[in-house]
């Protein structure tokens, strides 16, 4: 048996029953039970009368404490064995109190730390709640089990949320991939068109250049031939200067003069300005843009207002493109489709499919709303503009012109600042019925009318 095991085995035999620590100055009572001198003195000091043994409860008429030197020597030997004997490999041994080198047998609930018996009776922990450490361990184990169950439930819940989030990540990637393909497709249409237009314009320029270069090269060839001919004539003239016959000399001069007149008449420079720059250096981008407008999708819808839906306090323009609020109600025939209380009006054209876009000049005051409304909306009484009530609208901001985009199948209604096409707001929903353009003009009669902007494409 190792010294460490021997020391641990003797420890229980030389431990004070009161402090549960190795005896300090052990004394023996008449009943033969042993205690630390200070422990039994404190114990008896707490009794109201008489002296009794804490273990067997035997009472004594008077206090008689006899030192047990033999037990004290044994305790000292055990203490030396515990301190000097190395702990066996793989066995860390008990954790001891760093101040008293005693086992940690108690637990201070106030300080939430394990302490030894000596610490438990010290002034530091005098008024603290002290319990045996094994009770605390059991309590903690139960709490840990409860916490473990709760944590397992939490892990299970998080796993469900994690799976849902992973699903949403995939949905986002699929959605952005679809949008990405659509963006690329729409820009590819424009890119192919512009590339085709560029090649056509460059082709016409090359044709004009080739045609004019041919004329210039032919002219250069004629000039070269004429030059060679004239040089030959010059040589003949030099030779005829020595002609003695006056008649022959005059005839030669006449022939040469006619020849010179004909040669000069046929010689001219073809200028580079002959190139038709008007076809290539005019408002080229504008000309291409006018052609490109035919590719725009969706084409701005040529909307008009539906007078049968207009509130009596709205005055519509003759062409049914503008509406203005009036303090005076108009005498209009009753109509179940009419907004009877709120100054609203619908567009005359409804949409059950497709992508559509229109622009509205909303005036100079920010108390307006535009968007779309379901065919089945309630048009009586006060109108609350929410998707739950069948209205997908935007307004009450300071912008002069608003673009409205509807994608019926895609479940999207978006709003833009039509001056620079910056995005303002988007509704994502599922549309199951016909949607009509919706207009709510400013209630300020001094502002300009709300007007549908017709784009010529």
Secondary structure, 3 states (H helix, E strand, C coil): CCHHHHHHHHHHHHECCCCCCECCCEEECCCCCEEEHHHHHHHHHHCCCCEECCCCCCEECCCCCEECHHHHHHHHHHHHHHHHCCCCCCCCCCCECCCCCCECCEEECCCCEEECHHHHCCHHHCCCCEEEHHHHHHHHHHHHHHHHHHHHHHHHHHHHHHHHHHHHHHHHHHHHHHHHHHHHHHHHHHHHHHHHHHHHHHHHHHHHHHHHHHHHHHHHHHHHHHHHHHHHHHHHHHHHCCCCCHHHHHHHHHHHHHHHHHHHHHCCCCCHHHCCHHHCCCCHHHHHHHHHHHHCCCCECCCCECHHHCCCCEEECCCCCEEEECCCCCCCCCCCCCCCCCCCEEEEEEECCCEEEEEEECCCCCCCEEEEEECCCCCCCCCCCCHHHCEEEEECCCCCEEEEEEECCCCEEEEEECCCCEEEEEEECCCCCCEEEEEECCCCCCCCCEEEECCCC
